[in-house]
């Protein structure tokens, strides 16, 4: 008789422990992209645009040297053109409050930068 109760006791105790934990993993709005808060302080970086398959486009700092910044607002057409040129550019923007290595670009070489691709890729830097 005790052998028949043992598996059911183990099963019920596991269910009692697992079920409440499962509700903690179900969260609303998991499909929303996280919002990035940009610092109000303007930062100017001289660097080279580089690309990595995992991070996407990022800035490899020349001034400050050795710093890496992941670009939050990526316009792939503009960034690809700058990456293939390999020239050092002056980038103005701000870092994220949550992660200092995330950078929000406002201007590149004094020209306004747009995150979303306008009608033509040449119009992305005005």
ABEGO torsion letter per residue (X at the ends): XAAAAAAAAAAAAAAAAAAAAAAAABBBGAABBBBBBBBABBBBBBBBBBBBAAAEBBBBBAOBBGBBBBBABBBAAAAAAAAAAGBBBBBBEBBBAABAABBBBABBGGBBBBABBBABAAAABX
